[in-house]
């Protein structure tokens, strides 16, 4: 598996243009970037396996106060194969390699596949928080670089 950066060039490519789902996903991801310009590595990615996009993941922004938030989503037809775990672990590796001290993630406020992934990857439950769009979510933290 590998990560493909979501950029304006990717969004305009034939690989994306053939799928309304992928095109919309890429457009909404790029809209998260300040001024619509991704800054590597603090950007969104598509996870690709053998030429097929199987999920998406992102840093929600560049690090703030030496902390960065990650998010990941496996496309439903590829669930249960470790894609989300691989994406989250890869984002953790990127953040750690860039000296980020703390990594956070948010999940639905219930035990589920995502909470199991975070626990497996060394995250600790921090508690419920109110997300401005999603309401109550659970927040998780993990220390990155020492």
Secondary structure, DSSP 8 states (H G I E B T S, - for coil): -EEEE--HHHHTSHHHHT-HHHHHHHHHHHHHSGGG--BTTBSEEEEEETTEEEEEEEESSS-BTTEEEEEEEE-GGGTTSSHHHHHHHHHHHHHHHTT-SEEEEEEESS--HHHHHHHHTT-EEEEEEEETTTEEEEEEEEE---
